[in-house]
Amino acid sequence: MKSNLQSIRKEYIKGALTRNSMPSNPFTLFNDWLEQAIEGEVNEPTAVLVSTVSPEGTPSARTVLLKGVENNELVFYTNYKSRKGTHLAQNPHLALTFLWHELERQIHIEGIAHKLDPKTSDEYYNQRPYRSRIGARISPQSQPIPSRMQLLRSFIKESSRWIGKDIERPEFWGGYGVIPSRFEFWQGRPSRLHDRFLYELNKDGEWIINRIAP
Ligand SMILES: Cc1cc2nc3c(=O)[nH]c(=O)nc-3n(C[C@H](O)[C@H](O)[C@H](O)COP(=O)(O)O)c2cc1C
C-alpha cells in the first residue's frame, strides 16, 4: 500500500441538524433527504446497503437500488433465492444504510422485510428493460456458475424463447417491502462532532426522537 491511509481525512461542513428541525415522522425527513440526493449531484442516490443475518447469526451486506417508498415501506427488488433472499426467508429483520458522501449524510434504518404481492412485483418487472427481464430469469443469483460464457448462452437462449411474447416474471424474483422501526439520521459536522438523531417506535406506535452522541 503506497498511500498513507492515516493521513486521509476531511472536515464535514455541509449541514447541521437541530432538535427543532426534526419532524415528528421520520419518513418526512427521509423523503426530503432522498429528494435532495436525487436532485443534487449524488452518484447513485437510490443505492442502499442491505444487511441481513444468516440462520447461524452471521451478518452479510450488499448494495441494491431503492425502487419505491410507498405506504411507509421502502421497496427493493431482487432474487428471492439469492443469499439475501434465503436469509430473509428465515429472519426478516434487516438493516438498510444510505450513504450520500456528497451531502455528508448517512441514514441507518432497521426493520422487517416482507415479500411484495405478486401483482406489484409484476408491475415493476414488466416496466424493466427487456434485457434486465431476461437477465433476472436466467441468473441463479448467488449460486456458483461454470463460466461467463454459460451465462451468456443462457441469456441468448432465453431471449430467443420470448421473441414476440410478454416475458413472464419468474416466481423467484420480486420485491421486498421494508417496514422500519428505527431510523438514524447522521449529518457530518466539524471536529467529528456530528449530528445524529434517532427515531424509535414505542409500544404505542409513536416515534420517540433522541439526539445521540457522535
Ligand atoms: C449500485 C448497485 C446496485 C445494485 N442493485 C441491485 C438490486 O437492485 N437488486 C439486486 O438483487 N442486486 C443488486 N446489486 C447487486 C447486489 O449488490 C448483490 O451482488 C446481489 O444482489 C447478490 O447479493 P447476495 O448474494 O448477497 O444475495 C447491486 C449492486 C450495486 C453495486
The ligand as a Gaussian input file, in Angstrom:
#p B3LYP/6-31G(d) Opt

LIG

0 1
 C      -25.015000       0.034000      -7.304000
 C      -25.521000      -1.385000      -7.187000
 C      -26.876000      -1.649000      -7.327000
 C      -27.375000      -2.937000      -7.212000
 N      -28.720000      -3.146000      -7.280000
 C      -29.214000      -4.383000      -7.062000
 C      -30.620000      -4.594000      -6.977000
 O      -31.442000      -3.656000      -7.067000
 N      -31.057000      -5.856000      -6.766000
 C      -30.195000      -6.916000      -6.624000
 O      -30.650000      -8.047000      -6.438000
 N      -28.862000      -6.740000      -6.664000
 C      -28.357000      -5.507000      -6.886000
 N      -26.988000      -5.312000      -6.902000
 C      -26.102000      -6.482000      -6.706000
 C      -26.028000      -6.816000      -5.207000
 O      -25.137000      -5.919000      -4.558000
 C      -25.581000      -8.271000      -4.945000
 O      -24.391000      -8.558000      -5.634000
 C      -26.657000      -9.269000      -5.360000
 O      -27.954000      -8.836000      -5.030000
 C      -26.415000     -10.620000      -4.704000
 O      -26.356000     -10.466000      -3.300000
 P      -26.468000     -11.712000      -2.302000
 O      -25.668000     -12.849000      -2.894000
 O      -25.873000     -11.217000      -1.014000
 O      -27.927000     -12.057000      -2.175000
 C      -26.478000      -4.025000      -6.996000
 C      -25.109000      -3.760000      -6.844000
 C      -24.645000      -2.458000      -6.939000
 C      -23.171000      -2.207000      -6.742000

